[in-house]
Amino acid sequence: MDAGYAYAVLPGASAAATARYAAGPAVEVLANTAQAQAVRCGRLRLHAVNFWQAGTVRTPDGPITADGPCSLLIRRHGPTLRVALSDPSRTAQTVSVTLPWPVKSVESGDDTVRLVRTADGPARWAVSVAVGGTRGHTHSAVLRLHT
């Protein structure tokens, strides 16, 4: 895999619009490895990560770590995070993701999403998602952050 190669799909964009986008892309590539592919759109406060295996992606906000393969979308809106996670590989029973933001609680979402303490100390929480038997279904939640 060529970690330096990345592209954006711009449907219907003219040559001029494509050149403008190329001069100042809205999306930043955070990782493009055999372990994970990740992008960030700062304007939308959106992170999108495909973890092909357990690993960590470095972001401007801090690391995002998954203990197994998953597709992950995170969008921050004020004191909340909207999180969507799936296991397209359909190989895991549970996937846990540690986020760089101080999560306080699960405000709403699927009953398969919960918070668990990490080994990093009493103030660190991971989002644990029960994905087993769900055939790659997306599990979503709104998380409340400490402010």
C-alpha positions as CSV (number, residue, x, y, z in Angstrom):
1,M,0.0,0.0,0.0
2,D,1.3,3.5,-0.9
3,A,0.7,5.5,2.3
4,G,1.3,8.7,0.4
5,Y,-1.5,8.1,-2.1
6,A,-5.0,9.5,-1.4
7,Y,-7.8,11.0,-3.4
8,A,-11.2,12.7,-3.0
9,V,-14.2,12.0,-5.0
10,L,-15.9,15.2,-6.2
11,P,-19.0,14.3,-8.2
12,G,-19.9,16.8,-10.8
13,A,-17.0,19.1,-10.0
14,S,-15.6,21.2,-12.8
15,A,-11.9,21.3,-13.5
16,A,-11.8,24.7,-11.9
17,A,-13.6,23.5,-8.8
18,T,-11.3,20.5,-8.6
19,A,-8.3,22.7,-8.8
20,R,-9.6,24.9,-6.0
21,Y,-10.3,21.9,-3.8
22,A,-6.8,20.5,-4.5
23,A,-5.3,23.8,-3.4
24,G,-7.0,23.7,0.0
25,P,-8.7,20.3,0.6
26,A,-11.4,20.2,3.3
27,V,-10.3,16.7,4.4
28,E,-7.0,15.9,6.1
29,V,-5.6,12.4,5.8
30,L,-4.7,11.2,9.3
31,A,-3.6,7.6,8.4
32,N,-3.3,5.6,5.3
33,T,-1.6,2.3,6.3
34,A,-2.3,-1.4,6.3
35,Q,-3.6,-1.0,9.9
36,A,-6.0,2.0,9.5
37,Q,-7.2,4.6,7.1
38,A,-8.5,7.8,8.6
39,V,-9.6,11.3,7.6
40,R,-10.7,14.4,9.4
41,C,-12.8,17.3,8.2
42,G,-12.1,20.1,10.6
43,R,-14.9,22.3,9.3
44,L,-17.5,19.6,10.1
45,R,-15.6,18.3,13.2
46,L,-15.9,14.9,11.7
47,H,-13.5,11.9,11.9
48,A,-13.9,8.8,9.8
49,V,-11.7,5.8,10.5
50,N,-11.5,2.2,9.1
51,F,-9.4,0.1,11.4
52,W,-8.4,-3.1,9.6
53,Q,-7.0,-4.4,12.8
54,A,-6.4,-3.2,16.4
55,G,-4.5,0.0,16.4
56,T,-4.2,3.7,17.0
57,V,-4.7,6.8,14.8
58,R,-3.2,10.1,15.9
59,T,-5.5,13.1,15.5
60,P,-5.0,16.8,16.4
61,D,-7.3,16.1,19.4
62,G,-5.3,13.0,20.5
63,P,-5.3,9.3,19.7
64,I,-8.2,7.2,18.7
65,T,-7.6,3.6,19.6
66,A,-9.6,0.5,18.6
67,D,-9.1,-3.0,19.9
68,G,-10.1,-4.7,16.7
69,P,-11.4,-4.1,13.1
70,C,-14.2,-1.6,12.8
71,S,-15.6,1.3,10.8
72,L,-16.0,4.4,12.9
73,L,-17.6,7.8,12.4
74,I,-17.3,10.5,15.0
75,R,-18.8,14.0,14.8
76,R,-18.4,16.5,17.6
77,H,-21.2,19.0,18.2
78,G,-20.6,21.2,21.3
79,P,-20.5,19.1,24.4
80,T,-21.6,15.9,22.6
81,L,-20.1,13.3,20.2
82,R,-22.2,11.4,17.7
83,V,-20.6,8.0,17.2
84,A,-21.4,5.3,14.7
85,L,-19.5,2.0,14.7
86,S,-19.7,-1.2,12.7
87,D,-17.7,-4.4,12.3
88,P,-18.0,-5.1,8.5
89,S,-15.6,-8.0,9.0
90,R,-18.3,-9.6,11.2
91,T,-15.5,-11.3,13.2
92,A,-15.7,-9.6,16.6
93,Q,-18.1,-10.0,19.5
94,T,-17.2,-6.6,21.0
95,V,-15.2,-3.7,19.8
96,S,-13.9,-1.1,22.2
97,V,-12.7,2.4,21.1
98,T,-10.8,4.9,23.3
99,L,-11.4,8.5,22.3
100,P,-9.3,11.6,22.9
101,W,-12.2,13.5,24.4
102,P,-13.3,13.2,28.1
103,V,-16.5,11.2,27.8
104,K,-19.0,11.5,30.7
105,S,-21.9,9.4,29.6
106,V,-24.0,7.8,26.9
107,E,-26.8,10.3,26.4
108,S,-28.8,8.2,23.9
109,G,-28.4,5.5,21.4
110,D,-28.4,1.8,20.8
111,D,-28.4,-0.5,23.8
112,T,-25.3,-2.2,22.4
113,V,-23.2,0.9,23.2
114,R,-21.8,1.4,26.7
115,L,-18.9,3.0,28.5
116,V,-16.2,0.9,30.2
117,R,-13.2,2.0,32.2
118,T,-9.8,1.8,30.6
119,A,-6.5,0.7,32.2
120,D,-5.3,4.3,31.7
121,G,-6.8,5.4,35.0
122,P,-10.2,6.2,36.6
123,A,-10.9,9.2,34.4
124,R,-10.5,7.3,31.1
125,W,-13.4,5.6,29.4
126,A,-13.7,3.5,26.3
127,V,-16.8,3.1,24.2
128,S,-17.6,-0.6,24.0
129,V,-20.0,-1.9,21.3
130,A,-21.5,-5.3,21.3
131,V,-21.3,-6.1,17.5
132,G,-21.5,-9.9,17.7
133,G,-24.2,-11.5,15.6
134,T,-25.3,-8.1,14.2
135,R,-24.1,-8.9,10.6
136,G,-22.1,-5.6,10.2
137,H,-25.0,-3.4,11.4
138,T,-24.1,0.1,12.5
139,H,-24.4,0.9,16.2
140,S,-24.9,4.6,17.1
141,A,-24.9,6.7,20.2
142,V,-24.7,10.3,21.4
143,L,-22.0,10.7,24.0
144,R,-22.0,13.6,26.6
145,L,-18.5,15.1,27.2
146,H,-17.2,16.5,30.4
147,T,-17.2,20.3,30.0
